[in-house]
Amino acid sequence: MPEPQRLIVIADADGSVIAATSAAPVENGEVSTTLAPLEGQTMHEVEVPAMLSRSSGEESQVLLDVLGYRLTADRTTLVKKGG
């Protein structure tokens, strides 16, 4: 069974995801990114929800779709906004 996909996300004060990048290790020749929260924002490493990871095989699409999610009150899990 494949390991769960993980993301590094930045959330605003309400827990809405405002930025995300893959938490996978960078391999030789791949692009590396850096995220840094601004004042009032927080950074978290979370597992990609199963429904989101199944919605598209493209990592870039998952990174866009995760913007429609927010963190739970304990800031450990992503849930669909309005859900």
Secondary structure, DSSP 8 states (H G I E B T S, - for coil): -----EEEEEE-TT-BEEEEEE-S---TT---------TT-EEEEEE--HHHHHH-S-HHHHHHHGGGEEE-TTSS-EEETT-
